[in-house]
Amino acid sequence: MSNTTTNRPAADAAGISSGLGFVKISGLIVAIIGAIMFVGGAATWVLVQSELAGENITVSEDAASNAGKAVNGPLTAYSEAQIIEEHALDASGGKTYAELDREDPVRATVMNGSFLRASLFTSVLAFGVSAMAMALGLVQVLLGISMRKLAGERF
């Protein structure tokens, strides 16, 4: 019976050692995936910003915020989308595209406004998703480093 008792600590030590190896490898994998997510999110942000800036859009002077600024980020894109809606509603007498008669000549203007707003909102969404990918990637890198440190590995 003492044989079983004396062998148990050695088996536990071996189990802990192999478990720590798994934690070290898992931590490295988690950190690498996090770094890839961060870089992918940052690359997406830069791409969307570059493409949006390339359109040379300026926020209308009568916008509630960011008036006169170049549309090259989520806040300016949102501001321009909001003022486009206001202009379209002014042009249509407060009616949306769906509320206008098919023969109403203003309907094309309101439709173009809707398409422009949708495009700008798509860029706002892309900025949000890329920011989320960067944040989650950073959290994963920190988690991976923490896992490796807890397992006794220098990163």
N, C-alpha and C positions, 0 to 999 in steps of 0.2 A: 504494500500500500504506500509506503514511503517512496517507492520508485515512481509511482504515478504522480505523487505530489512534487517530487524534485524535477520531473520532466515537464510539468505544466508551465513553469515560468519560462523555460527555454522555448517551448512551443509558442507561448504568448509573445515572447520577444521576437521570434521569427515572423509571427503573424503581423505584429506592429511594423516591423521593418519592411515587409512586403507591402503592407498597406500604405506606408509613407512613400514608397516608390510610386505607387499608383497616384497618390495625391500630388506628388512632384510632377509627374507626367501630365496629369489632368490639369494642374495649374498652368503648365506651359502651354498646353493646347488651348485652354480658355483664354489665356493672355494673347496668344497669336490670333485667334479668331476675333477677339476684341480689337486688336490693332488693325486687322483687315477691315472690320466694320467701321472703325473710326476713319481710316483712310478713304474707304468707299463713300462714307457720308460727306467727308470734306471735299472729295472730288466732285460729287454730285452738286454740292452747294456752289462750288466754283463754276461748274459747267452751266448750271441754271442762271447764276448771276451774270456770267459772260454772255449767254444767249439773250437774256432779258436786256442787258445794257446795249447789246448790238442792235436792238430795235429802235434805239434813240427816242424812247418815250419820255415825256416830261409830265409830271403831275400837274393837272390843270390849276390855274391860279386861284380859282374859286373853291378848291378842295378844302375840307375842314382841317386837314393836316398835311404836312409835307408839300405844300404848294410850291411849284417851281422847281422841285428837286427831280433829278433823273430817276427813272424807275429802274432800279437795279438790285432791289432786295425785297423781302417780304412786306415790310411796312409801307414802302412806296407803292408796291404793286397793289396792296389792299386799298390804299388811299385812292389810287387812280380808278380801281374797280368801283369803289363807292361813288365817286363823282360821275363816272360814266352812267351809272344807274340813275343818278339824279338828273343828268342831262337828258337821258332817254325818256324819263317820266315827264320832264318839262315839255319835251317835244311832242309827246303823245297826249298831253292833257291829263296825265296821271294814270294812263292805261298801260298795262303790260302788253307784250307781244300777243299773248293768247286772247286778250280782250279786244284787240283791234280787228276791224273788218278786213277781210282778205284784200279788198280793193283799196284800202286806205294807203295813200302814198307814204305815210309816216311809218308804216309797218316795217319797211326795209331798214329804216334808220334804227328802229327799236331792235330789230333782229341783229343788226351789226353790233349794236351796243351789248346785247346779250352774249354774242359770240366773243367779243372783246373781254367782257367781264369773266366769262368762263375760262378763257385763256389765262388771264391774270390770276384768277383763283387757283388754277392748276399750278402755276408757278409758286404761289403762296403755299400750297399743299406740298410741293416738292421741297421747298425750303424747310418746312416742318418735319417732313420725313427724314431729310438728310440730317437735320439737327438732332432728331431722335436717334438716328443710327450712330452719330458721333458720341452722344451722351451714353448710350448703351455700350458702345465699344469701349469708351473710357472706363465705365464701371466694370466691364469684363476684364480689362487689363489690370485694374486694381485688384479685382477678385483673384485673378490668376497669380499675381505677385504675392498676395496675402496667403494663398494656399501653399505656395512654394516656401514662403518664409515660415509658416506654421509647421511645415514638414521638415524644417531645418536646412533648407537649401538657400544659398545666396543666389539672387537673381542676376 
